[in-house]
């Protein structure tokens, strides 16, 4: 009898609980939209970058700057709470593809950003854009994706590889160097580097040298370029490759003897390791911490205070990516369900770039300038000093090959 009474009491409690749950669900269906927005789960944004190994500092700068922008906006972009799901591609295209698939299929992200190296970008670009997920790159800019291989679902806040090095070729020409050697690692961005440099360099290319990705020893190549006796050498060695090359170039007694011009070799991620070793080098860069604009001034101050280092171009471009997304989400009031509307909001977004004036070309790459930035002596051992623009905003020829709606 007691068991029977207990059963009936338990049954009444279960029935009441179900009625209460039904009432709550019915009430929620008629709740104001503002209440729904307040209780909304965060918008998931995927971040893929090279976060480990000799080049890990590049991806870390991208990630840190992106998160700084979100922190400054109270954990939101466009007034919408966001959750960033971070993935390390380890500079391996197959790992990058796995990370992209996880973000799309398991994490259900609406936007993916970051991407440090071009070989990874070439591998993940189609899987992401074919899935209709918006990809906003903040560093890697393979030339094919700026031309015939462009996609309406891919944007960049950096540059395409060709134009990055076209500026380097123009700088070498402006400096009057008639005979040069160019060196780069043998992967997509390295080959783009040489092609871009040759396009705007007006002198004679004595030799073009390709080395292995993450090669630690350049003594044989340095001996080879000494024998060539060029007026100057142009190199593209991002991350740890740049640290090793510049140290060995200095040890060989060449820095100051054969002028060194570089892109993405001596930058905010490598100068702390090089210090005075790099003094005297000349760089071509889309960004420098001493650029004179209000947005950059507050960014450098905030980044330096939080991370105890100066931001690099990788950080600057990723900070711009966060502010681009913020502006677009503001326009669509946080609604990401209509991809076409969101894409149009990104294309026309207005925000203050740390690089100065910013706008997209028809291929959805920036129309932004490049600067001559020298490495000079400073109290910390070395610092960057902007000497002025190399090229102003101009339309890159690759944009004409891009056909999209």
GIPEMO-V658440 format. One record per helix or strand of 3 or more residues. SS is the DSSP state (hx for helix, st for strand). FROM is the first residue (numbers start at 0). LEN is the number of residues. If there is no record, write none. Layout:
SS_FROM_LEN ; SS_FROM_LEN
This chain:
hx_1_28 ; hx_32_7 ; st_42_7 ; hx_55_17 ; st_79_9 ; hx_92_13 ; st_110_4 ; hx_117_13 ; st_133_4 ; hx_142_4 ; st_153_3 ; hx_160_14 ; st_178_7 ; hx_187_13 ; st_203_8 ; hx_218_10 ; st_231_5 ; hx_239_12 ; st_258_4 ; hx_270_8 ; st_281_4 ; hx_293_14 ; hx_312_19 ; hx_338_9 ; st_369_7 ; st_382_9 ; hx_396_5
